Amino acid sequence: MRIYLSSGHRYPAWRYGVAAHAVHDRLARGLAELGHEVRYHVEDFGNEKLPDDVIPVGGLKGDEDIIHSNRFTAAVTPETELPWIRSVHSDLLEQGLPREQSRPNFVFVSETIARLHASDRFVWNGIDPADFIYSETKDNYFLFLVAGNAHKARMYKGIDIAFRIARQTGIKLMVAGGTDNWWENDELGKLCRENDAEFVGLIYGQRKAEIFAAAKALLFPTQVNEAFGLPVAEALMSGTPVIASDRGAMPEVLDPLGGFICADDPDYLNAVENLGQIKSADCRQIALSRYHYLDMAQKYVREYEREIETWANRAETVVSDIALSA
């Protein structure tokens, strides 16, 4: 299959992009490893070497079997005669769009979010096990991540809940993430210091893997209608339990063998008390069986085939209508 995969970020996304962009980088590699011709279009490839059999392109050639593009917003319909799909990584309401604006071509990143948009099309995000360290030995700290500033951490990601859990249990809280703007990181760091938490900033590569692997648990008390929550899959791949809120797709993404879903502070505290019930080996197995990038690639291939068939049937219907009217 000739696949045109497009995303508006600088490659590689683990260094320059956001979580959704990183998913697309892994998808490109996974599709190529499955034997497909992957034509990858991003804003800038720089000097970074692409995975084998991923071809850098600057646009369409016109002979592609499928277009998978996240370069345009969910409000835009691409002008093309070729079959196309778009991955949707968040609730359309959070993008400032009505859910009714969802299109049949949209593939959501969880079943929960797909159903909210009256769709049955979803593919879970995938990660690479090689990017993480599996460890059953844990240090005495909780990990909290936010891809954003202090406002996002407080209003959307539930950092104040994480502060309370750490304070009431006496367990250190390590906060990772932030932005590329030093003043926003300073503000987030100040917030952490005021709440006796350690802010370690943006983490990548080996350091990220080590911090995930050694955490006692990932705290993910999101307060938004979370579409997937990539840090949850990353923690599980590291053998690290997850304590999450009940918002959005969390009950779908977090298997009970990998952690706890919580509705209020007593739930969170009860989860901490029962962390010993969660086995690192189970966390790892959940991630390997559900969130491997090759599994994601295979499921997207099925979505491509579905869309190609839909377009072919549509074309046959048009031809039939023309014949009948002649």
N, C-alpha and C positions, 0 to 999 in steps of 0.2 A: 504494500500500500504506500502511495506517495502522500505524505502528511506535511501540510504547511502549518507549523506551530509558531505562534507569534505572541510576544509579550513586550510591553513597553518598559523594559528595565535595562540596566547595564549589567553585563555578564562578568563574573558569576554573582548570582543574587545573594548568596550567603554573605558576601562582602558588601554589596552595593544595593541590594533590594530589600523587599519585605517578604514575609512568609509565603504569600501567594506566588511571588516570583520564584522563590526557591523551589516550590512544588513544580513549577513549569520546567525549571532546569533539570530536575530529576526525571520528569516525565519524558523530556527529550531523550535523555540517555536510556531510559527504560524502553521506549519505543524502538530506538536503534538496536538495542540488545535483543529485542524480539524479532529483528530482521526487517523492519520497515525502513523506508527511505524517509528520513526526517530532515526537512528543510526548516531551519530555525532562524527566526527573524526577531532580533532584539534591538535596542537602541544603540548599543555599543558593545562590541566583543573585546575591545582592548587587545592586550597581548596574551590573554588567557587561552590555553589550549582547550578546544572543545572535545567532548568524548568521541571516541571512534565512531565513524559513520553518521555523525550529526553534521549536516552541511549548513554553513552560514549563508544566509541569503538576505537580500535587501527588499524583497517583495515577491509577489506571485509570478509564476511562470505561465499559469493557465492550464496546466495538465495535471494538477493535483487531484487526488481522489477526495480529499477532505481538507477543509480549513478549520483549524482550532485556534481562534484568536481571542486574546484578552486585551488587545491593543485598544479597542474601542470600548466606550462605556456601555453599560447595560441598556441605556436609553437609545442607542444607535443600532440600526439594522444595516449590516454591511451590504454594499451594492455589488453583488456577485451572482453568477449563474451556477456557482459550485456549491455543493453541500457544505454547511458550516455549523459549528457549535461554539458555545462560549461557556467556560467554567464560571460559576458564581460562588464566590468565597464569603459572601455575607448576605444577610437579609436585605432585600431591596429597600425596605423602609429605612435602613441605616444608610443607604446610599442616596436618600432623598427621593426615592421613586415609589409609586404605589406597587403593591405586589401584583396587581392585575396587569402590570406591564411586563410580566414574565412572558417569555416566548417558548414555544415548543423546543427550540434549539438549545435552551439553557440546560446545563448539567450542573447540579448543585453538589456541594461537598459533604452533605449528609442527608439522610432520608428525612430527618426532622425538618430541615429547612426546605427540602423539596416539597414536602406535604403542605407546608405553609403557603407555598406558591402553586398549589394544585397540580403538582408534577410528581411523576414517579421516577424521574431521572436523577441519579446521584452516583458519585464515585468518591469514596473516602480518599483523603490526602495520603500520600506515601512518603516515607523517609528511607534513608539508606542505613542499614545496621552498621556499616563500616564507619559511619560518622560518629558513633557513640561507643562508650565503654560500658560493658556490662559488669556490674559489681554487686555482690551481696553484702559487702562491708559498707556501712553508712556512718557518716559523721553526724554530730548532734546539731544540725541546722536544717531549717526549712528553706526552700527556694521559691521565689516569686519572680515572674518575668512580666515585663511590659514593653511592648514596642511603641513607645510614645513618651509623652511628658507627664508631669505630676498631675495635671488635670485629667488626662486619660486614665492614669493609674487609680485616681480616687473615684472619678465619676463612673467609669466603665468597667474597670478590671478588679475592683474590690480590694485595693491595697490596705484600706483601713481595717477591713476584716482580717487580713493577714497580720497586721500589726497587733490586733486584739488577741488573735490566736497565740502569737509568739509571746506576748506579754503575760497572758493568763497561764501558759504552760511552762514559761521560763526557758523556752527553746529559742536559740538565736534565729533571726530571719535574715537571709541574704537576698537582696534585690538586684536583679540583673536586667539589662536592657537600656532604655532611654532613647535618645535620638542622636543625630549627627551635630546638633547645635549645643555648644558647650554651656550656654546660659540655661537651657532647659535641663541639661544634666545637672548643673549646679543646683537648680531649684529642686529637682528630684532627690539629689543627694542630701540637701538640707532637710527635706521632709523625712527622709530615712533616719538621719542622725537625731532629729527631734523625737523619733519613735524608737530609738535604740536598735535600729536595723543597720546592716552594712550594705552600702550601695557599691556594686562592683562594675557598673557600667555595661557597655556592650560586650558581649562575649562571643567568640568565634572558635571554630576548629578544636584543637586539643584542649584548650582551657574550658571551652563550653562543655565538651564531653566529660572532663574531669569533675566539673561542678555539678552537672546532672547526676553523674554516677555516685557521687559521695553524699548527695542530699538525703536526709532522713525521709523527706516527702516533698513533692511539689504541691504548693498551695495555689489553687486556681479558682478563687472565689468570684469568677466573672459575674458582672451585674447586667450584662447585655444578652441579647438573644444570640448566643454564641453559635456560629455556624459549624465549627469543627473544634478549634483549639489545638493547634499544632504542638505546643509545648507538652500537652497531655501524652501524645504519641511518643514524643522524644523522651519524656521521663520514663514511660513504660519500657521503651527500648533499652534504657539504661538500668532496668531492674529497680526503678524507683517508684514507690507508691504515689498515688495522686489523691488529694483531698480537694474536691471541686464543688461548686454550687450546682443547683438543679436547673440552671438557666439554659435555654436553647437545646443544643444537641448533646449536652454533657451526659445525660443518662444513656444516650445511644453510644457515644464514643468511649466512655469509661465503663468497662466491664467490671462487675462487682469483685472479681478476683484481683483486680488491679488497684482498688481503692474505694473511696466513699463519696457518695453524693449527699450534699448537705443543703438544708433549707434555712437553718438559723444557727445562732451561736452554740446552743447546746449540741446540735448535730456535729458541728465542727470539733468541739471539745471531745465528744464521744469518739469521733473518728481518730483523733490523736491517741486517745487511750487504747484504741484497738488496732493500731498500726501493726502490732506484732502478728496479727492474723494474716497479713498480706505477705506473700512469698515473692521474692525477687524473681525467681524462676518463672512464676506465673505471669508476672508483669511482662517479662521478656517474651514469653510465648504468645501472649496476646498481641504484642506489637508485631512480632514476626508473622503471625497468621493473618493479621488484619491491616497493617499499615506499612507493608513493604512496597517500595517504589515499583517493583516489577509487577506486583499484583495490581497496583493502581494503573499501570500501563496497559495490562491485559484488559482491565475493565473499560478503559477508555477506547480500546480497539473495538470492543463490543458496541459502545456508543457510536463510534464512527460508522460501523457497519449498519447499525440501525438507522442512522441519519442518511447514509448513502442509499439505502433501500427506500426510505421515505421519499427522497428526492426523485428516485427512479420511478416510483409509482405515481408521483405527482406529474412527472413529465408524460407518462403513458396516458394519464387522464386527460391532460391538455391535448395530446394528439388525437385521442378518441373524440373529444368534444369538437375539435376542428373538423374531423372527418364527418361527424354527424351533421354539422351545420353546413357542410359543402353541398 
